[in-house]
Amino acid sequence: MAIPKKFQDLVKSFYGCTGGNIFSPVWLCGLEWGGGYDASEPILVDGLKPNYFDDLHCFTVNEFRDSFWAPGSAFCRNVIKILMATQEGTYSGSYTSNFDDLSKRKIVGPYGLALILNTFPISMKGRNVATKSWDEYKVRLEDGSVKSLKDWSELSSFYEYSDYVINNRSAIFTQERIKRLPRLIVCFGNEKYLKLWGGDSKLAAGHIRSLDNGESDCSFYWLSNGEGKPRTLLLITPFPSGPYGLTKDIQFKNVFEKVNELCVAEFGSNWLGQYALSEVEDLGQSQDSESVQSDIKTFGNNATMLKQISDYKWSVNKQLTAMDNISESFSTVLSFNANTEGYEEIFQNYQVNLMRDLHKFDELERKLMETNKEIRSQLLSIRRTENKL
């Protein structure tokens, strides 16, 4: 099995993660980012660029909201409740979707608790769709040709893909855990999270019952980060949406009262440090200088342009897909119609022009990405030095 290096590099990165505050002591980990690719349209390989942990940091509240929030999403709403319950050590029912208020409370944004990761790099429209339709997904290579995702990745099924991702992401996820020492990692759904985060398969699991009259539907493990270092609590809960998920206020209350009890016993009463509810009034002391704000604005403008370039490429890809769909019947149609002379050349030229359009902004994209990489490095260096996050 010769898996292409581009796919290997993608898996061995944090591509597909939502992001947030990389300095947070609380990490959340789901399955994959929402929405999913459409199997009827090839995925642009050109856009599958590895992301690393520092790339996940959001420098503004709006940046986080744009990458995370989907109006009407039960998952997004309940993730906010989980973060509030973590901070409170219970759940008081004080939910809000006002991101300015959530930022002031240190729930979201560059100074907030929220850091959202995902297990899988490629998002599909639901797990049932993924398992049944793996053969239908396609990729468009840099030269414009189309291959099935199955053939390109050399992974014959979704289950093989799932195993490959868990086995190969485990090293980088575990490395960052040991390096950054999060106090709590909350994982959603039924996946091999213990393996993903580098836990010993022989570790004994603890259990939490989210409903007083229900089953023990949450499990937890204490992960070692090395001798002399604080451990990390790995919590695995039902997915926070759906009829059997972690969705009720009483569930958030029950689960995170127990989590708080465990963390207080392990780390002390102030286990959240500057992110504790009692510390939110100090946010005003952690505002950015004018020069930092200027860099953040430049970074944001560049990121907006990069998003627009990506959207443009996908619009061209949609046209190329339409051309792919009619290409098989094109020659047959021309051969049976005497008055279509010259159209084959027009068709071919149109494809050539579309491929040129697909790569029209490659150089600008490269320069903007390089600039933002430098800005990101400078900003994170400042914040580490000042210990502002």
Buried (B, 14 or more C-beta within 10 A) or exposed (E): EEBBEBBBEBBBBBBBBBBBBBBBBBBBBBBBBBEBBBBEBBBBBBBBBBBEBEBBBBBBBBBBBEBBBEEEEBBBBBBBBBBBBBBBBBBEEEBEEEBEEBBBBBBBBBBBBBBBBBBBBBBBBEBEBBBEBBBEBBBBBEEBEBBBBBEBBEBEEBEBBBBBBBEBBBEBBBEBBBEBBBBBBBBBBEBBBBBBBBBEEEEEEBEBBBEEEEEEBBBBBBBBBEEEEBBBBBBBBBBBBEEEBBBBBEBBBBBBBBBBEBBEEBBEEEBBEBBBBEBBEEBEEBEBEEEBEEBBEEBBEBBEBBEEBBEBBBEBBEBBBEBBEEEEEBEEEBEEEEEEEEEEEEBEEEBEEBBEBBBBBEEEBEEBBEEBEEBBEBBBEBBEEEEBB
